[in-house]
Amino acid sequence: MRARNIMTTALHTVEPTTPIRDVIQLLIEHRISGVPVVDGERLVGIVSEGDLILRERAQRQRGGMAYLAQQLFEDHEKLAQEYKKAHGLLAADVMTPGVITITPGTPVEEIAHLMAERKLRRLPVVDEGRLVGIVSRRDVLRATAERLGDAAGARDGRDGRETSDADIVRRLLQSLRKEPWAEVGHIRPTADEGIVTLRGEAESAAESAAIETAARAIDGVRAVHNEIVIRPGLADES
């Protein structure tokens, strides 16, 4: 699945010269957390709730040691930019420029990676410089729900075929070998009539839990018994 399959195309946009009061009203009326700023059809920035919250923060009383330290040690260019956002009257004054964008053909998994790595709530979709849509976290979640539904349907439609215990173990180890955190050489899974028992060692409780999660995701697994022993420093020995 790709951006073109999940993006919202009925877009609310503003221009660089749109007054801030109108931008705020747009966000409130349509219950959205950000709006693209366009010059013609060209994307030039985004105004988010975070950009606008600076306006209220600027109203607090300033003083004391924290304010003095800010003036002495913080980047003055950054402070000037924050001042512009907090006191600007137009969308161009408060918007975040240099927006990260995606294309209609960007895979959903890449979109999810960008959102997680950059802590983004939305990504504009641009085709040959023209804004054509926007993908939000909610859109990605809908795609996830659809994928999980398809996977469940595929499992239910296996024509009664059973997954052998040997296949379960093989698929589990194959899945874990793709993960850099998994010390596969220290993991000894077995399966008996779809019941998986995990033995061996892991470096942390988080790794042990992740291995258990991987086991539960394998087709044909009915239950998982986790007997993995936690041994910190295991990775350094490998």
Secondary structure, DSSP 4 states (H G I P E B T S, - for coil): -BHHHH-B-S---B-TT-BHHHHHHHHHHHT-SEEEEEETTEEEEEEEHHHHHHHHHTTS---HHHHHHHHHHS-HHHHHHHHHHHH--BHHHH-B-S---B-TT-BHHHHHHHHHHHT-SEEEEEETTEEEEEEEHHHHHHHHHHHHHHHHHHHHTSTTPPPPHHHHHHHHHHHHTT-TT--GGGEEEEEETTEEEEEEEESSHHHHHHHHHHHHTSTT--EEEE-PEE-TTHHHH-
